Amino acid sequence: MAGFKELKDKGHFPTLFMAFLYFDMSFMVWTMLGPLSTEIAEALAQNGFIITPGQKATLLSLPILSGAILRILLGFLVDKIGPKLTALIAQAIVIGALLLAYFQGQHITYSQLLLVALGLGFAGASFAVALPQAGQWYPPNLQGVVLGVAGAGNIGVVLDFLFAPKIAQFWGWNSVFGFGAVAAIIVWIAYLFLAKDAPKSVYKPRPKKISDYLKLLKDKDTWWFNLFYAVSFGGFVGFAGYMKVYLMNVYQVDMSNFGINFLNEPNVKAVAGYFGALTIFAGAILRPIGGSIADKIGGVKSLYIFFGMVALLALIMALVHLPFYLAIIVLFLIMANLGMANGAVFQLVPQRFDKDIGIMTGIIGCAGGLGGTALIKTLGWSKGAFDGYSAGFLIFAVVVAIAISGISMVKTRWRTTWGVSSGGII
């Protein structure tokens, strides 16, 4: 695609690459509790603490929730002290949380895990840093692909699901946090030397006050974007965080048989990680494709397509008990369309709020995290209340349908107002 070929000729490619790598590392550790949920529950049980479905959902959703709230703070800091320094501070806190989990190990308590989860929220908040840092270097007509490339760092969660269960099997679940800390330190050092804030000749910083946040929150378009991203990114990160729990609860026998008969892998937790990684990979890798498609046909039309597919597929998951293989295919397609929708949303955001991209990334990113928190809690509630997930998928399908209706309500106004002079296709 032409958009990708222009990236090396315009902007600052090392910064774009480091924004991707920083976000990739951050997203990997942000969602680390998900693929280790079973192992952590077993460790707590050995210490006499039996975790309930609700407590497990709380633990898995807390990094998502804290990451959502912290995106506002980091978005504010990006405007005040620049994205590079903000990233270095946030990543240092994340490294501290990883080391806490590693050194506490098998003796960790549920309360300490909640503290670790809060610290990992700073990794989730990296979204409010990586995207503005990359986007500030590039012109409006490349924002979809640029922010898609930077945002594709969420592929880090795939690495979690692929490797975390096997590392935990051989060296203990806390060793995964040790590996994560070492990797985070390496990325921190590389980021220090390679990433650069855009010079004033390319992007002129406009530091914001609290009143500026309040002003943007009064803009109805802010809330529409909040809704759309709460569905797209919230859906992606929510399903990613809960995927292993869902697969273990619903398809444990099928995965065990598959692992023994086809993979020579008797560890069902590892098999769950492999299939979780497969579905999540689709959403992670296709985010820049979604942004590029939106650059070509417009973000509005793209969201119609992506959200429409998600609503249909979520209904299938809610109303039909699918065989294991079909369920994996449907989950794969759900995640693929959610990932592309993420790219489409952020093809539109810089065109509407070009002068406030840092703060708006924080606000909209916060909405995405809140959406993910709500989805995880909804799935946990569904399991606890009905011993199944049909209600959770049905509620999600209804929310997606509401978002589609919202697109219909704003598309004409957007195309005839700010879309006329935005510099891209709406």
C-alpha positions in Angstrom: 0.0 0.0 0.0 1.2 3.5 -0.9 0.8 4.7 2.7 3.4 2.3 4.0 6.0 3.2 1.4 5.9 6.9 2.4 6.7 6.3 6.0 10.4 6.2 5.5 10.4 9.3 3.4 8.4 11.5 5.8 8.5 11.9 9.6 11.1 10.0 11.7 11.1 6.3 11.2 13.3 5.4 14.3 10.7 7.1 16.5 7.8 5.3 14.8 9.6 2.0 15.3 10.4 2.7 19.0 6.8 3.8 19.5 5.7 0.5 18.2 8.3 -1.4 20.3 7.5 0.5 23.4 3.7 -0.1 22.9 4.4 -3.7 22.1 6.4 -4.3 25.3 3.8 -2.3 27.3 0.9 -4.2 26.0 2.6 -7.5 26.6 3.1 -6.8 30.3 -0.2 -5.0 30.6 -2.2 -8.1 29.8 0.3 -10.6 31.5 -2.2 -11.6 34.2 -4.6 -13.0 31.6 -2.6 -15.9 30.2 -1.3 -16.7 33.7 -4.7 -16.6 35.4 -5.0 -20.4 35.9 -1.4 -20.7 37.3 -1.9 -17.7 39.6 -5.2 -19.2 40.9 -3.5 -22.4 41.6 -0.7 -20.6 43.5 -3.2 -18.7 45.6 -5.0 -22.0 46.3 -1.8 -23.5 47.7 -1.7 -20.6 50.1 -5.3 -21.2 51.2 -7.0 -18.6 49.1 -9.7 -19.9 46.7 -10.3 -17.2 44.1 -13.9 -16.8 42.9 -15.0 -16.0 39.3 -15.8 -12.5 40.4 -12.4 -12.0 42.1 -10.6 -13.4 39.0 -12.5 -11.0 36.8 -11.6 -8.1 39.1 -7.9 -9.1 39.1 -7.9 -9.3 35.3 -9.8 -6.1 34.8 -7.9 -4.0 37.2 -4.9 -3.4 34.9 -7.3 -2.4 32.2 -9.2 -0.1 34.5 -6.1 1.6 36.0 -4.6 1.8 32.5 -7.8 3.6 31.3 -7.7 6.2 34.0 -3.9 6.7 33.8 -4.2 7.4 30.1 -5.8 10.8 31.1 -2.8 11.5 33.3 -0.2 10.4 30.7 -2.0 12.3 28.0 -1.8 15.4 30.2 1.9 14.8 30.8 2.6 14.3 27.0 1.4 17.9 26.5 3.3 19.2 29.5 6.7 17.4 29.4 6.7 15.6 26.0 6.0 12.0 25.1 9.5 10.7 25.5 10.0 11.7 29.2 6.5 10.6 30.0 7.2 7.2 28.5 10.4 6.8 30.4 8.7 7.6 33.8 5.7 5.3 33.1 7.9 2.4 32.0 10.1 2.7 35.1 6.9 2.2 37.3 5.9 -0.8 35.2 9.3 -2.4 35.7 8.9 -1.9 39.5 5.6 -3.8 39.4 7.0 -6.6 37.4 9.9 -7.0 39.9 7.5 -7.0 42.8 5.6 -10.0 41.3 8.8 -11.8 40.5 10.4 -11.5 43.9 7.2 -12.3 45.9 6.7 -15.4 43.8 4.7 -18.3 45.2 4.1 -16.4 48.4 2.3 -13.6 46.8 -1.2 -12.7 48.2 -4.3 -11.6 46.4 -3.9 -8.0 47.8 -0.3 -7.9 46.5 -1.5 -9.1 43.1 -4.0 -6.2 43.0 -1.1 -3.8 43.7 0.8 -5.4 40.8 -2.2 -5.1 38.6 -2.5 -1.3 39.4 1.2 -0.9 38.5 0.7 -2.7 35.2 -1.9 -0.1 34.4 0.9 2.3 33.5 1.8 -0.1 30.7 -1.8 0.1 29.4 -1.6 3.9 29.6 1.3 3.8 27.2 -1.3 4.1 24.4 -1.6 7.8 25.3 2.1 8.2 24.8 3.1 6.0 21.8 0.4 7.2 19.4 0.9 10.9 19.8 4.6 10.6 19.7 4.4 8.8 16.3 1.5 10.8 15.0 3.2 14.2 15.7 5.9 13.4 13.1 3.5 12.7 10.1 1.0 14.6 7.9 -2.8 14.1 8.1 -3.0 11.9 5.0 -0.8 9.3 6.7 -2.3 9.3 10.2 -4.3 6.2 9.7 -1.4 4.0 8.7 1.0 5.7 11.2 -1.2 5.3 14.2 -2.1 1.8 13.0 1.6 0.8 12.9 2.3 2.3 16.3 -0.9 0.8 17.7 0.0 -2.6 16.3 2.2 -2.9 19.3 -0.7 -4.6 20.9 0.6 -7.7 19.3 2.5 -8.0 22.6 -0.4 -9.8 24.1 0.1 -12.6 21.5 3.6 -13.2 22.9 2.0 -13.5 26.4 -0.3 -16.3 25.3 2.4 -18.1 23.3 5.2 -18.2 25.8 3.9 -17.3 29.3 2.2 -20.7 30.0 5.3 -22.7 29.0 7.7 -20.5 30.9 5.4 -20.8 33.9 5.3 -24.6 33.5 9.1 -24.9 33.6 10.2 -22.1 35.9 7.1 -21.0 37.8 4.5 -18.4 37.0 6.5 -15.6 38.7 9.4 -16.2 36.3 7.3 -14.8 33.5 7.3 -11.5 35.3 11.1 -11.8 35.7 11.5 -12.2 31.9 9.1 -9.3 31.4 11.2 -7.1 33.6 14.4 -7.8 31.8 12.7 -7.2 28.4 11.2 -4.0 29.6 14.6 -2.7 30.8 16.1 -3.4 27.4 13.3 -1.6 25.6 13.6 1.3 28.1 17.3 1.7 27.2 16.7 1.5 23.5 13.8 4.0 23.7 16.1 6.4 25.6 18.6 6.6 22.8 16.4 6.1 19.6 13.1 7.9 20.2 12.8 11.6 19.7 10.0 14.1 20.3 9.0 15.9 17.1 10.7 19.3 16.8 8.7 22.5 16.8 9.2 22.9 13.1 7.2 19.7 12.6 4.8 19.8 15.6 4.2 22.8 17.9 3.3 21.6 21.4 0.2 23.2 22.9 0.2 22.5 26.6 -3.3 22.0 28.0 -4.9 23.0 31.3 -7.5 21.2 33.2 -10.1 23.6 31.7 -9.1 22.4 28.3 -9.9 18.8 29.2 -13.3 20.0 30.5 -13.9 21.9 27.3 -13.2 18.8 25.2 -15.4 16.7 27.4 -18.3 19.1 26.5 -17.8 18.4 22.8 -20.3 15.8 21.7 -17.9 14.3 19.2 -15.6 13.4 22.1 -18.3 11.1 23.5 -19.0 9.6 20.1 -15.4 8.6 19.7 -15.4 7.4 23.3 -18.3 5.1 22.5 -16.7 3.8 19.3 -13.3 3.1 20.9 -14.9 1.6 24.0 -16.4 -1.0 21.6 -13.4 -1.5 19.3 -10.4 -1.4 21.7 -12.5 -2.3 24.7 -13.7 -5.4 22.9 -10.2 -6.3 21.8 -8.5 -5.9 25.1 -11.4 -7.3 27.1 -11.5 -10.5 25.1 -7.7 -10.7 25.1 -7.6 -10.4 28.9 -10.3 -13.0 29.4 -9.6 -15.4 26.5 -7.7 -18.0 28.4 -10.3 -18.1 31.2 -13.1 -18.5 28.6 -11.3 -21.3 26.7 -10.4 -23.2 29.9 -14.0 -22.9 31.2 -15.7 -23.9 28.0 -13.4 -26.0 25.9 -10.8 -27.5 28.3 -11.6 -31.1 27.3 -11.4 -30.3 23.6 -8.1 -28.5 24.0 -6.7 -31.3 26.1 -7.6 -33.9 23.4 -6.2 -31.6 20.6 -2.9 -31.1 22.5 -2.4 -34.8 23.1 -3.4 -36.0 19.6 -2.0 -33.3 17.4 0.5 -31.1 19.2 2.2 -33.6 21.5 1.4 -31.1 24.2 -0.2 -32.6 27.3 -0.3 -29.2 29.1 -3.8 -27.9 28.4 -2.9 -24.5 29.7 -0.2 -24.1 27.0 -2.7 -25.3 24.4 -5.2 -22.6 25.6 -2.4 -20.1 25.3 -1.7 -21.2 21.7 -5.3 -20.8 20.6 -5.7 -17.6 22.6 -2.6 -16.2 20.8 -4.1 -17.2 17.4 -7.3 -15.3 17.9 -5.6 -12.2 19.5 -3.0 -12.1 16.7 -5.7 -11.3 14.2 -6.7 -8.1 16.0 -3.2 -7.1 16.8 -1.7 -7.5 13.3 -4.7 -6.1 11.4 -4.9 -2.8 13.2 -2.7 -0.9 10.7 -4.6 -2.6 7.9 -7.8 -1.2 9.3 -6.2 2.3 9.5 -5.0 2.0 5.9 -8.4 0.8 4.6 -9.9 3.8 6.4 -7.4 6.1 4.7 -8.7 4.7 1.4 -12.5 4.5 1.8 -13.0 6.6 5.0 -13.3 5.8 8.6 -17.1 5.9 8.7 -17.6 3.3 6.0 -14.9 1.2 7.5 -16.5 1.2 10.9 -19.8 0.2 9.4 -18.2 -2.9 7.9 -16.0 -3.9 11.0 -18.7 -3.2 13.6 -21.4 -5.0 11.5 -19.3 -8.1 11.4 -18.5 -8.0 15.1 -22.2 -7.7 16.0 -23.2 -10.6 13.8 -20.4 -12.9 15.1 -21.0 -12.0 18.8 -24.7 -12.9 18.3 -23.6 -16.3 16.9 -21.4 -16.8 20.0 -24.3 -15.9 22.2 -27.0 -18.0 20.6 -25.2 -21.0 19.3 -23.0 -23.5 21.3 -20.3 -23.9 18.6 -18.0 -26.8 18.4 -14.4 -26.0 19.5 -13.0 -25.4 16.0 -15.8 -23.2 14.8 -15.7 -21.2 18.0 -12.0 -20.5 17.4 -12.7 -19.3 13.9 -15.5 -17.0 15.1 -13.4 -15.6 17.9 -10.5 -15.1 15.3 -12.9 -13.1 13.1 -14.3 -11.1 16.0 -10.8 -10.1 17.1 -9.7 -9.3 13.5 -12.6 -6.9 12.9 -12.1 -5.3 16.3 -8.5 -4.7 15.5 -9.3 -3.2 12.2 -11.9 -1.0 13.8 -9.3 0.3 16.2 -7.3 1.5 13.2 -10.4 3.0 11.6 -11.3 5.0 14.8 -7.9 6.6 14.9 -7.9 7.4 11.3 -10.8 9.8 12.2 -9.6 11.2 15.6 -6.5 13.2 14.3 -8.6 14.7 11.6 -11.3 15.9 14.0 -9.0 16.9 16.9 -5.7 17.7 15.1 -4.8 20.4 17.6 -5.6 18.3 20.6 -4.3 14.9 19.6 -2.3 14.3 22.8 -5.1 14.9 25.2 -7.8 13.3 23.0 -5.7 10.1 22.7 -5.7 10.0 26.5 -9.4 10.6 26.8 -10.5 8.2 24.0 -7.9 5.7 25.2 -9.4 5.9 28.6 -12.8 5.1 27.2 -11.3 2.1 25.4 -9.8 0.8 28.7 -13.1 1.3 30.5 -14.9 -0.6 27.7 -12.4 -3.5 28.2 -13.0 -3.4 32.0 -16.7 -3.6 31.5 -16.5 -6.5 29.1 -14.3 -8.6 31.4 -16.6 -7.9 34.4 -19.6 -8.7 32.2 -18.2 -12.0 31.1 -17.3 -12.8 34.7 -20.8 -11.9 35.8 -22.3 -14.0 33.1 -20.2 -17.0 34.2 -21.1 -16.5 37.9 -24.8 -15.9 37.3 -25.6 -18.4 34.6 -22.6 -20.7 34.5 -22.0 -19.7 30.9 -21.2 -16.8 28.6 -24.2 -16.4 26.4 -25.5 -13.4 28.3 -22.1 -11.7 28.2 -21.8 -12.1 24.4 -25.4 -11.0 23.9 -24.8 -7.8 25.9 -21.7 -7.1 23.9 -23.6 -7.6 20.6 -26.2 -5.1 21.7 -23.6 -2.5 22.6 -21.9 -2.9 19.2 -25.3 -2.4 17.6 -25.7 0.8 19.5 -22.4 2.0 18.2 -23.5 1.3 14.6 -26.6 3.4 15.2 -24.3 6.1 16.5 -22.3 6.1 13.3 -25.5 6.6 11.3 -26.4 9.6 13.5 -23.1 11.5 13.1 -21.8 10.6 9.6 -23.6 13.3 7.6 -22.7 16.1 10.1 -19.1 15.0 10.2 -18.7 14.8 6.4 -20.3 18.3 5.9 -18.5 20.1 8.8 -14.9 19.3 9.9 -14.6 16.5 7.3 -14.6 19.1 4.5 -11.2 20.6 5.5 -9.7 17.7 7.5 -7.2 16.6 4.8 -8.3 13.0 4.8 -11.3 10.9 3.8 -14.1 10.7 6.3 
